[in-house]
Amino acid sequence: MDKKRKLLLVDDDPSLLETLGDFLSFEGYDVACVSSGEEAMIKMRPFQPDLVILDMSMPGIGGKGVLDRITNPDGSTLYPVLVLTARSMMGEYFSDKNIAGFIAKPCDPQDLSAEINRILFETAHDGIHTAAESDSVSLRRVVVAESDPVLLERLRVEFGRAGCETIAVSTGNEAVEQCVLSKPDAIVMRLELPGMSADEAVSMLRRLPHTKDIKVVVYGMDLPEARLEHVTNLSVPESCMLKDLAVDKIIDRTMALTGGE
């Protein structure tokens, strides 16, 4: 039996998500439904959709934020995208992006199905590798180690909004383990963590062949809890040592370090 093609449906209208999600599932697709651009960015890598069906008018980063994060410099996208909008509304924005298709809302389910079939047929026969056919498509993967659960959740959400897949842990030992298992682009960690401080974790990662090149950002350098020997022993560039717990600074430094904007 052929493997089901995967569709990621992104829209903030719950009734539309339910209606179209049920219809497309009945049509034989594996459908994942999310209600925001932020959720879409978190879902993409583990789900690996063959097509993203994207509403443009949503709160938060919206459809535009999603497209900005998955569009390559040449205008191609990491995943084929079917935009739910009228192209004429955003013609200038779409002019430098290779969007697979457009369909106006509200759309007839049968028209949507026909457009999906067209796109999947063309991507398969034009030699365009969809996510299900290639493991090379990837978003930034970041391991975040933070002992405060409130701050950890905020970092997880904000990295998701920045277009990253985030693996959240609360101890230094877990951070090292996840770096070995998931091979992230970067590890972001508080200096003082249960089980293993950041300097110890970085030292261990640098000794392992598969983790020695992982980018590292350490924060909390000037907090009262920071121990002088841990600061002194930390082997990362000074630009990657952040003084406090400012989330915006942590996100910006990590994205710059991993090649993001």
Secondary structure, 3 states (H helix, E strand, C coil): CCCCCEEEEECCCHHHHHHHHHHHHHCCCEEEEECCHHHHHHHHHHHCCCEEEEECCCCCCHHHHHHHHHECCCCCECCCEEEECCHHHHHHHHCCCCCCEEECCCCCHHHHHHHHHHHHHHHHHCCCCCHHHCCCCCCEEEEEECCCHHHHHHHHHHHHHCCEEEEEECCHHHHHHHHHHHCCCEEEEECCCCCCCHHHHHHHHHHCCCCCCCEEEEECCCCCCCCHHHHHHCCCCHHHEECCCCHHHHHHHHHHHCCCC
